[in-house]
Amino acid sequence: MARYSRSAGSDVERAMDRRKKGKLKRGKGGKGGTVKSRKQAIAIGLSEARKKGKKVPAKRKTKKRKTKKQ
């Protein structure tokens, strides 16, 4: 069973193309400047696919650290 839908993959591809052309922006409303990182472009593409309701696994949750009791 596939984790990601084909259309989600095409959303990521589109985001990568926008990054190459220098048109992919970061932050709310694209006010944070252009995206340089490949990983960040993939993350943006996946989040756009999630917003459209495509089949993409949920965002990873951070693990809570266990603290030592004194």
Secondary structure, DSSP 8 states (H G I E B T S, - for coil): --SS-HHHHHHHHHHHHHHHHT--B-SGGGTT-B---HHHHHHHHHHHHHHTT-S---------------
